[in-house]
Amino acid sequence: MLIDFGRELCGDLAAAESREWLVTNGIGGFASGTVAGVLTRRYHGLLMAALQPPLGRTLLLAKVDETVEYEGIYPRSGRFYPLYVNRWANGVVEGNGHKTINQFHLEGTTPVWTYAFGNALLEKRIWMQPGANSTYMQYKLTRATGPLTLEAKAFVNYRDYHETTIVNDWEPEIEDVKNGLSLKIHEEATPFYLLSSKMRMMPQFDWYEDFYLSIEEYRGQNDVQEDHIYAALLRTVLRPGEAVTLVASTDPDANLDGDKAYAERQAYEAELLDRARKVHAVALPAEVNQLVLAADQFVVKRPTGRDVNGRSVIAGYPWFSDWGRDTMIALPGLTLATGRPEVAASILRTYAQFVDQGMLPNRFPDAGEHPEYNTVDATLWYFEAIRAYHATTQDNRLVQELFPVLQEIIMWHKRGTRYNIQMDENDGLLFAGEEGVQLTWMDAKVDNWVVTSRIGKPVEINALWYNALCIMAKFARLLDEEPSEYDTMIKQVKQGFDRFWNKQMGYCYDVIDGPDADGLDGSLRPNQLIAISLPHSPLTKEQQRSALDACGRHLLTAHGLRSLSSDDKAYIGHYGGDRQKRDGAYHQGTVWGWLIGPFVSAHLRVYGDKTAARSYLDSLLKHHIRAHAVGSLSEIFDGDAPFTPRGCVAQAWTVAEVLRTWQETS
């Protein structure tokens, strides 16, 4: 069992609240929390429903505080054991539920707590139904010498997942329905339900104020405490071997058979693992199996006018929506390395519908507004995602279907599109950028301050541009189209790319033709690794090796690569504080987990040693997978040792790049 903690961790509140769990439903909804059970983020909750899949994420059920009574000879005469922990804004910690946790482990993606009191053991599992806004909580009395009374307070809310709630004038309608309660928190709210075939549910209404959110304070947020509504008292009696299931759902007819629902969840995950095993030549270790399941958590349905089963990728939990850049970078690892090419094809078709003026969307806003197109690289990663798909499947039909879209993209980039994105006729390179807009993956912006604007010709953008043109030439020949235009452009771009080489330093300029006096940004950043790791590289073998070694010496850490050399005067080694401090550090030294992928691929290309290349994945696979979001991989880490995980606890492209390069180094 890969993720398995005992009392030495679970009983330590600081350790248990620093580790988080995550379950998802495949349509954008999720549930998350800490091993200890204490709320530390505004994003923690047992039902964060996607009311407008895959977005419109709304907190409905915040938490359930359980207390058990056991060891009594007569009913209601035993000892009481709280299973919950709450930290209040005044500093008081109420309940010591973490001290009753005998074991915490994951069964697939399902978190399982085993609570011990006296000679009794009570198991709790939490999972979500694929394709539905339904969270299941099952309690099973696995060992006891008598009955156990389980009583729980259900705390509810109704707000956007980015916000917090303070006591207000809501007048919830909490009504009895078959097998439970219907809850409509205010007049315009979508109703949801607490359901169980064995629990007695008694409506309540009381505000519990000042739940303290410690991580929000660390992140410099203004709202570091929240109020929730105590909406129901739940009660049941369990005898040895018995189980009870509580369902929180937007569906009044949700399946209440907990054993059957959990069997369906397990069968779903078993199928994911089976498909992944078929694409690998060797048996998968436990940590890779775990990441296969983690990969599925990011894949969501995105219905479109043409395809109600369209797919996309949530960039990261708990706060990102689906982003074009992250989706295309993550696609090979999330889908192809896990044996799900049909999902990859669906994603590629879905995004083709959103191409506008030769550009893919940067992101889809949470509130459902029109997509935002402020990205220069998402579109270029689209070419690489299609290439990877075709290399895996040899599906010429999809290439033929999408080829006109790719032709249109090249045309727009040649003549110019949004934000001054256009090919320079003199050297064939792509220029991009205007004041106040962030276009590359280094996209931090605070109000009007673009932290790393990178206006000009960024190195990875032109590496992607060169790669895209090479792909187009290959696809043209495959489809009996005329490739000469692309062949000519390839030669020009390859020659123009020589301008990136900083011979004195032995690595690439990060940006050329920028707004500074000499137009050159000599900062040592990891972006040049893209020029080495892509299938088509414009660099010579000697340049590849020199640049790789420079990145390895100055940027590589145990969990990824720094976004800026620690020798640079602008380097920031710690990520934390308010938004200005955090975003100011985001790409100025902060370590990014996804960059381990380009580094491993570049190392394999330069040195040809699969064992050595794979060794760079060890720390993430063998150690970090047990921290932050257990069973998944984080977005970012401090640039300084010990490289503490920060940002999103589970990030799509970090998981994807580890899976992709694990397969590549097999």
C-alpha angles and dihedrals in degrees: 000000000000101000108043125140128180135197094291089071104023093050092053104082095202092052095041095050092048090063118072136192129213134195125178140189105215095248098076100276123118148166124220142165145138129290088242092053095236117131112242102159136045084234095064116105144122096240119028096168124202099223092177101033126257089012138022087090110188131181109236107155112032101181146324118229109206129197123183130202117208144156097044123137091205128039113278092009103102136093121286122229121188113215094190137080126204127182115202129206092252089063097255116138110209123197126015100225092142089066091061093054106109094176141000121195143152124246098197100310094333115109114222125194122193111199120197127201123159107326094330131103122197121189124205125192129185124195141146130233111246110249097011139086090240127125121193125206114186125187121195127183099217098172133020143119095225144008124305126210115218118198124176141180115219116212116199139183141169116217144114110280092241093057138068130224129230123189109290142161098278114144104201121207105221111178138171115253131169108300095359148341138322115215126196106174098195139353097274097038126113108245120241135184144230107207139178135152092214108031126091110223124201119189117236136173122203133128116235106202137206106021099178118230105202097182091053089056090050088051090055095246121161093222106063098151135050142191125224133189119247095219108165144018112217125198138177141151121233126197123201110295094013126123136197128198128208117197125198109193148148086225115084089200097051116152108266096189098105096187092052093044091050092047088054090051091050092047090051092053093043088057090052091053093045092053092048093051091056093062096050124077093213136046112276118241119233094259092054091047088053091052091049087060091043089053091060091057090070098049111092139170116256108186115210135182091263099038125029088190096053117145138218140164128252104224096216147335138278102016115011127097123204114303126192095222095048091044095055095043091047098042099088094049098040097046115012097042088048097050099253106119092151088064089051090052091050092051092049092050092045093054093045087067091060098050107125126176088351094305137112118221117268092212145339109239118237094239093057099251122148116299118269117236102195098127134098098186105046090073093049092048086055089069091052092048091053091047091051091048092051093045088056100041107021085221102164092174094067091047089052091048094051099036094091089053090052091048090053091050092053091048093052092048091051095051098031138263137191123339095016092294103160144130116261106230091209097064104005092240125135120250119198139173150061133201115288096017129103112207109163128067087268087077107147113147130173112194102303096345114102102196098202105015095170093191110181128039110338116204099233092045091058092043087055091045091053091047091049092052091050089051091050092052090051093046091048091056091045091055096039091249123144109271100180095099091056093044090055093048091048092057092048095048093047090053092044091050089067086078090072094063114105099200094185094055097034097233140074128284109246094223132008129193090028127155095267121101096265094028092228128122108195096180112139104239134155095245092096089065087076088064089057102038101048116095091248113047125187091201126093120244091255092050091048092054095045094049093045092052092049091053091046094052098044109022109029119103134167092270105033140305131312114244090225134021114266087229091065116102089227093056118127115192101188128061114206147086130070124345095272092053094043096046090042088060097036096097100011099084105324112134117243119207096206092062090071085077098061089042093054092045091048091048091051092050094048101040103021093217112131095186093052093044093050092050089074088068094057100093094050094043100041103033117010092052086072094054139064101004099014112228094020139067130252132242100232145357137203112277091228124069134298081040095220112205116252140167120031111012091217120032126186100215094045091055091041097050093049090051093045095050093041086060092042092054095047 
